Amino acid sequence: MIEIRQLRENEWRQAMDLKITCWTEELAGKAENDLVISEQLDLWINWMYTATDNNDIRVTLGAFENGALLGVAAGSIAETTGIPEKGIELNGLWVNPMHRNHGISLRLLVYLLDYFQHFGMEEIVIYNHRYAPSNSFYRKFGVEEMRRDIQIAAGVEILIDVFIISIEYFKEGLLKTLTRY
């Protein structure tokens, strides 16, 4: 049985290994994967533990089965100009390639959306590489493209699609799809 819960400090290393594994795929051959595990670990642990200092609510969830980390989802209150006041950001979603197409991302996202709805949040913003395979995943749930940004990865400009969708509508679609699993 799959358990969704907040990551514990001793699980962050596994989460960053998973992020780096998924990052190459997300770049879709448009840039080299130049992520370093120690830097990512420092960055994300700092991100998580400075939430209070930044007057933010942040959560990082793991999907576990028999103690194995299958996937990770991270979210926070949206901090960027032009995003609705009651909006959240999906800061990361990584699922082990060997465990994809089993509803892991759906479960993680539903849990994440429920978590933030408890705080009155209404919309979610998703930043995704323009050519990433996961773009089609989000589009099938009816996300709308708000804008496009440019991000620099390994010295290369990468187009980023910035999507927005109602939390309630997104969750409804996720739950409907989840019934297949």
CORMOJO-V930152 format. One record per residue. N is the residue number from 1. D_CENTER is the distance of its C-alpha to the mean C-alpha in Angstrom with 2 decimals. Layout:
n:N d_center:D_CENTER
n:N d_center:D_CENTER
This chain:
n:1 d_center:21.94
n:2 d_center:18.20
n:3 d_center:17.41
n:4 d_center:14.21
n:5 d_center:14.59
n:6 d_center:13.61
n:7 d_center:13.80
n:8 d_center:17.28
n:9 d_center:18.36
n:10 d_center:19.91
n:11 d_center:16.74
n:12 d_center:14.84
n:13 d_center:16.74
n:14 d_center:15.64
n:15 d_center:11.93
n:16 d_center:12.74
n:17 d_center:14.92
n:18 d_center:12.24
n:19 d_center:10.05
n:20 d_center:13.38
n:21 d_center:14.31
n:22 d_center:11.46
n:23 d_center:11.85
n:24 d_center:15.35
n:25 d_center:14.51
n:26 d_center:12.01
n:27 d_center:14.91
n:28 d_center:17.08
n:29 d_center:20.18
n:30 d_center:20.11
n:31 d_center:19.93
n:32 d_center:20.42
n:33 d_center:17.88
n:34 d_center:19.27
n:35 d_center:16.83
n:36 d_center:18.90
n:37 d_center:17.86
n:38 d_center:19.89
n:39 d_center:18.57
n:40 d_center:14.87
n:41 d_center:15.93
n:42 d_center:17.92
n:43 d_center:15.37
n:44 d_center:12.63
n:45 d_center:15.44
n:46 d_center:17.00
n:47 d_center:13.94
n:48 d_center:13.81
n:49 d_center:17.60
n:50 d_center:18.36
n:51 d_center:16.72
n:52 d_center:20.22
n:53 d_center:21.88
n:54 d_center:19.74
n:55 d_center:20.32
n:56 d_center:16.64
n:57 d_center:14.84
n:58 d_center:11.81
n:59 d_center:10.49
n:60 d_center:8.94
n:61 d_center:9.58
n:62 d_center:11.07
n:63 d_center:12.67
n:64 d_center:16.19
n:65 d_center:19.30
n:66 d_center:22.58
n:67 d_center:20.97
n:68 d_center:18.83
n:69 d_center:15.10
n:70 d_center:13.69
n:71 d_center:9.92
n:72 d_center:7.33
n:73 d_center:4.56
n:74 d_center:5.02
n:75 d_center:6.50
n:76 d_center:9.90
n:77 d_center:12.87
n:78 d_center:13.03
n:79 d_center:15.49
n:80 d_center:16.25
n:81 d_center:19.53
n:82 d_center:19.67
n:83 d_center:16.83
n:84 d_center:18.33
n:85 d_center:19.52
n:86 d_center:17.88
n:87 d_center:14.44
n:88 d_center:11.03
n:89 d_center:8.17
n:90 d_center:4.46
n:91 d_center:4.64
n:92 d_center:2.56
n:93 d_center:2.99
n:94 d_center:6.70
n:95 d_center:9.74
n:96 d_center:13.22
n:97 d_center:15.13
n:98 d_center:17.98
n:99 d_center:16.21
n:100 d_center:14.69
n:101 d_center:16.42
n:102 d_center:16.97
n:103 d_center:14.62
n:104 d_center:12.20
n:105 d_center:9.00
n:106 d_center:11.21
n:107 d_center:12.20
n:108 d_center:8.97
n:109 d_center:8.04
n:110 d_center:11.75
n:111 d_center:11.96
n:112 d_center:9.32
n:113 d_center:11.24
n:114 d_center:14.45
n:115 d_center:13.86
n:116 d_center:13.60
n:117 d_center:16.32
n:118 d_center:18.51
n:119 d_center:18.50
n:120 d_center:19.49
n:121 d_center:16.39
n:122 d_center:16.85
n:123 d_center:14.41
n:124 d_center:10.77
n:125 d_center:10.16
n:126 d_center:7.75
n:127 d_center:8.75
n:128 d_center:9.36
n:129 d_center:12.34
n:130 d_center:15.29
n:131 d_center:16.45
n:132 d_center:13.40
n:133 d_center:14.09
n:134 d_center:10.81
n:135 d_center:12.29
n:136 d_center:14.77
n:137 d_center:12.40
n:138 d_center:11.22
n:139 d_center:14.83
n:140 d_center:16.40
n:141 d_center:15.12
n:142 d_center:16.90
n:143 d_center:14.50
n:144 d_center:16.79
n:145 d_center:16.64
n:146 d_center:17.42
n:147 d_center:18.21
n:148 d_center:17.77
n:149 d_center:17.36
n:150 d_center:18.40
n:151 d_center:16.72
n:152 d_center:18.91
n:153 d_center:17.89
n:154 d_center:20.86
n:155 d_center:23.19
n:156 d_center:22.17
n:157 d_center:20.97
n:158 d_center:17.92
n:159 d_center:17.45
n:160 d_center:14.19
n:161 d_center:13.93
n:162 d_center:12.87
n:163 d_center:12.50
n:164 d_center:13.41
n:165 d_center:14.25
n:166 d_center:15.93
n:167 d_center:14.05
n:168 d_center:17.18
n:169 d_center:17.50
n:170 d_center:13.97
n:171 d_center:14.45
n:172 d_center:17.90
n:173 d_center:16.90
n:174 d_center:14.41
n:175 d_center:17.24
n:176 d_center:19.80
n:177 d_center:18.14
n:178 d_center:17.59
n:179 d_center:21.37
n:180 d_center:21.86
n:181 d_center:20.62
